[in-house]
Amino acid sequence: MTRGTVTLYIAASLDGFIATEDGGVEWLEEYASDGENGADGSFKAFFAGVDCLVMGSRTYEQILSFDEWPYGERPTFVVTGRDLPLATDRVELVAGDLHELVDRLEERYDRSWLVGGAALAQSFLREGLVDEIRLTVVPVLLGEGVRLFTDDGAERALETVECTSFESGLVELRYDVSGSNTSA
C-alpha cells in the first residue's frame, strides 16, 4: 500500500501574507475566477483529485461565514480543541498529535489537502508532514497581515516541480517537500 500525500495548497500575496491582520481575504476576490485555462482551472483540477481536507479552526470559522459550504461531501477534518458547529455531517473536529492525525488520514485517503491557515500550515511543515506545496502567488503587496511562513530556524531545500503563470498575473508554484533536507 502506498502512503497518502498531504498538499498545502494556498494563495499568498507577493510579500507572503495569506490574510489581512483581521483574517480578511477580500483582496483575493478579484482573482477568484479567472476561467478554465487560468488558476481557477488549475484549482478545479487539483480539487477533483482531493480525497479529504484538513484545516485549522479559524479558517473553518471563516468558511462557515460563506453563503454555503464550498467543499460538498468531501470529508473535512478541523484541527481544534474547541467545540464548533458542524457545517455538514462530513466535518469532524479533531485534536491531538498531528502525526497521529496524518497517519489516520493516510490509512483512509490518498490525497489530503491542507487548506490552512497559517498556524496549522506552519505546524505541519515544522513536523515534516507536508509532501507538496502548491503556492499561488497573487500580484498584490499587502504590507502586513497573517504570514504564511515564519522564521522557525529551519532551512529547507525544496524541489521545484512546476511553475505556471496565468494571464491574470497569478503564478502557481509547485514544490516537492517530501524529499527536502532540513537543518536547524
ZATOR-201369 format. One record per residue: x negated, y, z of N, C-alpha, C in turn; residue in three letters. Coordinates in pm, whole numbers. Each point is the difference from the previous one (the first is absolute). Example, Ala and Ser with C-alpha at 12.3 -4.5 7.8 and 13.67 -1.06 7.14 Angstrom:
<titors>
[[-1319; -569; 780]; [89; 119; 0]; [-90; 120; 0]; ALA];
[[35; 105; -72]; [-82; 119; 6]; [77; 109; 73]; SER];
</titors>
This chain:
<titors>
[[-85; -118; 0]; [85; 118; 0]; [-89; 124; 0]; MET];
[[32; 96; -86]; [-79; 122; -5]; [50; 99; 104]; THR];
[[-90; 85; 40]; [29; 103; 99]; [76; 114; -66]; ARG];
[[101; 51; 69]; [74; 115; -50]; [-86; 125; 4]; GLY];
[[44; 105; -69]; [-75; 124; -2]; [81; 113; 61]; THR];
[[-72; 94; 60]; [59; 121; 56]; [-54; 117; -81]; VAL];
[[93; 77; -58]; [-38; 115; -81]; [51; 128; 66]; THR];
[[-90; 93; 23]; [38; 134; 42]; [23; 79; -127]; LEU];
[[126; 32; -28]; [36; 78; -118]; [63; 128; 52]; TYR];
[[-67; 113; -27]; [41; 125; 62]; [-43; 118; -89]; ILE];
[[68; 112; 16]; [-37; 122; -72]; [-62; 98; 99]; ALA];
[[-97; 75; -49]; [-65; 101; 83]; [-32; 122; -86]; ALA];
[[-2; 115; 65]; [-44; 122; -68]; [-148; -14; -33]; SER];
[[-48; 84; -89]; [-140; -5; -39]; [-92; 19; 121]; LEU];
[[46; 75; 101]; [-83; 21; 119]; [27; -103; 110]; ASP];
[[68; -111; -34]; [7; -116; 88]; [114; -6; 100]; GLY];
[[106; 77; -21]; [114; -2; 91]; [116; -77; -61]; PHE];
[[70; -77; 85]; [117; -75; -48]; [130; 67; 40]; ILE];
[[-8; 100; 86]; [119; 73; 45]; [-44; 134; 58]; ALA];
[[95; 91; 13]; [-28; 126; 65]; [-11; -24; 151]; THR];
[[-37; 101; 76]; [-17; -14; 145]; [125; -57; 66]; GLU];
[[118; 37; -49]; [126; -47; 60]; [49; -131; -63]; ASP];
[[-85; -64; -80]; [36; -128; -61]; [74; 12; -132]; GLY];
[[18; 120; -49]; [74; 22; -125]; [-73; -47; -123]; GLY];
[[78; -50; -95]; [-57; -45; -127]; [72; 65; -119]; VAL];
[[64; 112; 24]; [74; 69; -106]; [-91; 38; -117]; GLU];
[[-127; 23; 28]; [-96; 37; -103]; [-16; -110; -105]; TRP];
[[45; -122; 30]; [-8; -110; -96]; [118; -2; -98]; LEU];
[[107; 71; 34]; [124; -7; -80]; [-21; 35; -146]; GLU];
[[-85; 97; -27]; [-27; 40; -138]; [-53; -115; -84]; GLU];
[[-64; -98; 66]; [-64; -112; -69]; [77; -131; 18]; TYR];
[[116; 7; 61]; [73; -121; 37]; [41; -85; -119]; ALA];
[[27; 59; -113]; [43; -77; -116]; [-67; 54; -125]; SER];
[[-103; -69; -44]; [-67; 45; -122]; [8; -103; -112]; ASP];
[[104; -83; 6]; [29; -90; -111]; [-67; -135; 5]; GLY];
[[46; -87; -88]; [-46; -138; -3]; [-148; -12; -38]; GLU];
[[-53; 96; -76]; [-140; -7; -40]; [-92; 77; 95]; ASN];
[[58; 58; 103]; [-79; 77; 96]; [-18; -77; 129]; GLY];
[[-34; 74; 105]; [-22; -61; 131]; [127; -67; 51]; ALA];
[[115; 52; -37]; [127; -61; 42]; [11; -142; -56]; ASP];
[[-39; -18; -125]; [2; -133; -60]; [-103; -92; 64]; GLY];
[[-113; 55; 36]; [-104; -78; 68]; [50; -47; 136]; SER];
[[67; 90; 73]; [54; -38; 131]; [108; -107; -16]; PHE];
[[89; 16; -97]; [107; -99; -20]; [-58; -138; -30]; LYS];
[[-105; -5; -80]; [-65; -128; -29]; [-61; -59; 127]; ALA];
[[-65; 83; 80]; [-57; -46; 126]; [110; -52; 92]; PHE];
[[105; 80; 17]; [108; -35; 93]; [70; -129; -41]; PHE];
[[11; -26; -129]; [65; -122; -47]; [-71; -124; 51]; ALA];
[[-131; 11; 26]; [-76; -115; 47]; [-17; -8; 151]; GLY];
[[58; 95; 73]; [-14; 3; 146]; [99; -94; 65]; VAL];
[[-49; -80; 95]; [86; -95; 73]; [55; 57; 130]; ASP];
[[-79; 87; 66]; [46; 60; 125]; [-72; 132; 22]; CYS];
[[54; 80; 93]; [-56; 130; 32]; [-36; 7; 147]; LEU];
[[-104; 77; 29]; [-41; 25; 138]; [-16; 151; 13]; VAL];
[[56; 57; 106]; [-11; 144; 21]; [1; 33; 148]; MET];
[[-49; 120; 31]; [3; 49; 136]; [135; 61; 33]; GLY];
[[23; 26; 126]; [131; 48; 45]; [32; 141; -51]; SER];
[[-99; 88; -8]; [30; 136; -49]; [36; -1; -148]; ARG];
[[-70; -82; -78]; [35; -14; -141]; [140; -57; -13]; THR];
[[30; -101; 78]; [133; -63; -1]; [108; 102; 35]; TYR];
[[-23; 79; 104]; [100; 100; 39]; [21; 103; -110]; GLU];
[[-106; 36; -70]; [14; 94; -111]; [85; -62; -111]; GLN];
[[-24; -127; -30]; [76; -68; -105]; [146; -15; 42]; ILE];
[[25; -19; 128]; [139; -8; 48]; [77; 129; -28]; LEU];
[[-71; 112; -12]; [68; 127; -27]; [41; 16; -146]; SER];
[[-45; -90; -87]; [38; 4; -142]; [148; -35; -13]; PHE];
[[58; 34; -113]; [142; -30; -24]; [30; -149; 2]; ASP];
[[-95; -80; -49]; [19; -145; 1]; [-134; -69; 19]; GLU];
[[5; -125; 44]; [-120; -80; 20]; [-59; -33; -136]; TRP];
[[-123; 43; -30]; [-53; -15; -136]; [-61; -135; -33]; PRO];
[[-8; -92; 96]; [-75; -123; -23]; [86; -124; -17]; TYR];
[[129; 19; -19]; [88; -112; -28]; [-6; -108; 107]; GLY];
[[-14; -123; -45]; [1; -116; 90]; [-140; -49; 37]; GLU];
[[-102; 79; -33]; [-136; -42; 34]; [-16; -6; 152]; ARG];
[[-55; -108; 52]; [-29; -5; 144]; [-94; 114; 37]; PRO];
[[33; 69; 107]; [-78; 115; 45]; [-35; -15; 146]; THR];
[[-127; 15; 32]; [-49; -13; 137]; [-46; 136; 47]; PHE];
[[62; 49; 107]; [-32; 130; 56]; [-82; -22; 126]; VAL];
[[-124; 49; -2]; [-89; -17; 114]; [31; 110; 101]; VAL];
[[56; -42; 114]; [40; 96; 101]; [20; -69; 134]; THR];
[[-11; 76; 106]; [33; -50; 133]; [134; 57; 46]; GLY];
[[64; 76; -89]; [127; 63; 34]; [118; -76; -58]; ARG];
[[116; 22; 58]; [124; -57; -51]; [58; 99; -100]; ASP];
[[7; -37; -127]; [48; 88; -106]; [119; -66; -70]; LEU];
[[87; 82; -59]; [111; -58; -76]; [-53; -75; -123]; PRO];
[[70; -105; -39]; [-41; -79; -116]; [76; 47; -124]; LEU];
[[-74; 35; -104]; [60; 48; -124]; [80; -110; -68]; ALA];
[[-52; -123; 4]; [67; -116; -58]; [-34; -121; 88]; THR];
[[65; -111; -28]; [-34; -122; 76]; [-132; -60; -45]; ASP];
[[-64; 61; -99]; [-132; -45; -48]; [-115; 78; 66]; ARG];
[[34; 92; 91]; [-101; 76; 73]; [-23; -68; 134]; VAL];
[[-129; -17; 34]; [-37; -60; 127]; [-100; 91; 71]; GLU];
[[26; 29; 126]; [-93; 79; 80]; [-102; -96; 60]; LEU];
[[-129; 33; -14]; [-106; -87; 49]; [-100; 81; 82]; VAL];
[[-56; -64; 100]; [-105; 61; 83]; [-105; -106; 24]; ALA];
[[-114; 44; 51]; [-104; -96; 33]; [-120; 11; -91]; GLY];
[[-78; -106; -1]; [-126; -7; -71]; [22; 3; -151]; ASP];
[[-70; 91; -69]; [16; 12; -145]; [-52; -122; -74]; LEU];
[[-105; -65; 52]; [-52; -121; -64]; [106; -110; 2]; HIS];
[[70; -14; 110]; [107; -99; 9]; [113; 32; -96]; GLU];
[[32; 127; -13]; [105; 41; -95]; [-41; -37; -142]; LEU];
[[-122; 35; -39]; [-46; -29; -136]; [-7; -150; -24]; VAL];
[[-45; -76; 98]; [-2; -146; -15]; [142; -52; -25]; ASP];
[[95; 52; 76]; [140; -41; -16]; [53; 36; -139]; ARG];
[[-32; 120; -46]; [45; 43; -132]; [-62; -84; -110]; LEU];
[[-130; -29; 14]; [-70; -76; -103]; [50; -143; -10]; GLU];
[[59; -52; 107]; [59; -134; -5]; [128; 0; -83]; GLU];
[[68; 113; -5]; [132; 6; -64]; [4; 77; -132]; ARG];
[[-94; 92; -21]; [7; 90; -115]; [-134; 7; -72]; TYR];
[[8; 14; -133]; [-122; 13; -80]; [-51; 145; -3]; ASP];
[[93; 97; -11]; [-40; 140; -15]; [74; 88; 99]; ARG];
[[-75; 55; 94]; [56; 91; 100]; [-45; 142; -33]; SER];
[[95; 93; 7]; [-29; 141; -25]; [-6; 73; 133]; TRP];
[[-115; 54; 32]; [-17; 86; 116]; [41; 140; -44]; LEU];
[[121; 39; 36]; [60; 125; -47]; [-66; 120; 67]; VAL];
[[-30; -10; 126]; [-55; 112; 77]; [62; -2; 137]; GLY];
[[-23; 99; 76]; [-70; 123; -25]; [-149; -10; 31]; GLY];
[[-53; 119; 22]; [-144; 14; 13]; [-57; -79; 117]; ALA];
[[62; 9; 116]; [-54; -70; 118]; [-3; -150; -21]; ALA];
[[107; -55; -57]; [5; -144; -23]; [-101; -39; -109]; LEU];
[[-8; 79; -107]; [-96; -29; -106]; [-142; 1; 55]; ALA];
[[-31; 98; 84]; [-133; 8; 59]; [-28; -121; 89]; GLN];
[[100; -44; 76]; [-17; -119; 85]; [-25; -124; -85]; SER];
[[78; -18; -106]; [-18; -114; -88]; [-139; 2; -63]; PHE];
[[-45; 116; -45]; [-133; 12; -60]; [-109; -29; 103]; LEU];
[[12; 57; 117]; [-99; -21; 106]; [-12; -148; 36]; ARG];
[[112; -72; -3]; [2; -142; 36]; [-33; -92; -118]; GLU];
[[-25; 59; -118]; [-34; -81; -117]; [117; -78; -56]; GLY];
[[121; 56; 10]; [121; -70; -40]; [57; 46; -135]; LEU];
[[-69; 89; -68]; [44; 50; -131]; [-86; -65; -107]; VAL];
[[64; -58; -99]; [-71; -64; -111]; [-20; 95; -117]; ASP];
[[97; 91; -18]; [-2; 88; -116]; [57; 136; 41]; GLU];
[[-60; 106; -55]; [55; 135; 15]; [40; 48; -137]; ILE];
[[124; 46; -10]; [48; 67; -122]; [38; 139; 45]; ARG];
[[-83; 96; -36]; [16; 138; 44]; [39; 87; -118]; LEU];
[[116; 61; 8]; [42; 94; -102]; [-38; 139; 49]; THR];
[[-91; 64; -72]; [-46; 134; 37]; [90; 101; -71]; VAL];
[[58; 88; 82]; [92; 102; -50]; [-77; 131; -15]; VAL];
[[12; 68; -115]; [-79; 122; -23]; [54; 119; 79]; PRO];
[[-9; -12; 132]; [46; 104; 93]; [-102; 8; 112]; VAL];
[[-31; 120; 45]; [-82; 20; 119]; [93; 48; 110]; LEU];
[[19; -82; 103]; [89; 37; 110]; [-71; 85; 106]; LEU];
[[-130; -16; 14]; [-74; 79; 96]; [3; -54; 142]; GLY];
[[109; -61; 38]; [12; -63; 132]; [116; -97; -4]; GLU];
[[4; -87; 99]; [107; -98; 6]; [-47; -128; 65]; GLY];
[[64; -109; -39]; [-33; -133; 53]; [-101; -63; -94]; VAL];
[[-121; -22; 49]; [-107; -58; -82]; [20; -149; -20]; ARG];
[[-27; -46; -120]; [6; -143; -27]; [-115; -71; 69]; LEU];
[[-119; 53; -14]; [-118; -63; 57]; [-57; 90; 109]; PHE];
[[-50; -64; 105]; [-68; 73; 106]; [-142; -51; 10]; THR];
[[-80; 71; 73]; [-139; -39; 20]; [-6; -104; 111]; ASP];
[[-2; -128; -39]; [-5; -107; 100]; [-142; -53; 20]; ASP];
[[-96; 64; -67]; [-138; -39; 20]; [-45; -118; -84]; GLY];
[[89; -55; -83]; [-36; -117; -80]; [-12; 40; -147]; ALA];
[[-108; -46; -61]; [-18; 21; -143]; [52; -122; -74]; GLU];
[[76; 22; -106]; [54; -110; -78]; [-25; 27; -148]; ARG];
[[-65; -93; -65]; [-18; 7; -144]; [115; -79; -62]; ALA];
[[74; 64; -89]; [114; -64; -64]; [-33; -31; -146]; LEU];
[[66; -100; -53]; [-16; -32; -142]; [112; 66; -78]; GLU];
[[-36; 86; -94]; [100; 65; -83]; [55; -102; -99]; THR];
[[131; -16; 1]; [67; -96; -88]; [60; 72; -121]; VAL];
[[57; 118; 26]; [71; 70; -107]; [15; 147; 36]; GLU];
[[-1; 84; -103]; [25; 142; 16]; [88; 43; -117]; CYS];
[[120; 51; 33]; [95; 36; -105]; [46; 142; 22]; THR];
[[-9; 84; -104]; [52; 136; 10]; [129; 9; -81]; SER];
[[88; 87; 49]; [132; 17; -62]; [18; 145; -45]; PHE];
[[87; 22; -99]; [25; 134; -52]; [46; 96; 109]; GLU];
[[64; -49; 102]; [50; 84; 109]; [-114; 59; 83]; SER];
[[-122; -52; -18]; [-114; 43; 80]; [-34; -97; 110]; GLY];
[[88; -96; 26]; [-28; -102; 101]; [-112; -92; -49]; LEU];
[[-79; -47; 95]; [-105; -96; -30]; [16; -115; 98]; VAL];
[[11; -122; -54]; [12; -117; 86]; [-134; -73; 3]; GLU];
[[-52; -15; 122]; [-126; -69; 22]; [30; -133; 67]; LEU];
[[-64; -104; -48]; [22; -133; 58]; [-134; -60; 40]; ARG];
[[-8; -40; 128]; [-124; -52; 55]; [22; -136; 65]; TYR];
[[-99; -86; -15]; [-3; -126; 73]; [-75; 26; 130]; ASP];
[[66; -26; 112]; [-61; 21; 131]; [-48; -131; 58]; VAL];
[[60; -110; -43]; [-23; -131; 65]; [-145; -42; 0]; SER];
[[-77; 36; -101]; [-140; -42; -4]; [-95; 111; 39]; GLY];
[[55; 110; 55]; [-86; 115; 31]; [-87; -26; 122]; SER];
[[-113; 68; 0]; [-91; -6; 115]; [37; 108; 98]; ASN];
[[-10; -29; 128]; [24; 100; 103]; [-121; 7; 90]; THR];
[[-25; 121; 46]; [-107; 17; 97]; [37; 116; 90]; SER];
[[-46; -3; 123]; [33; 106; 95]; [-98; 114; -9]; ALA];
</titors>
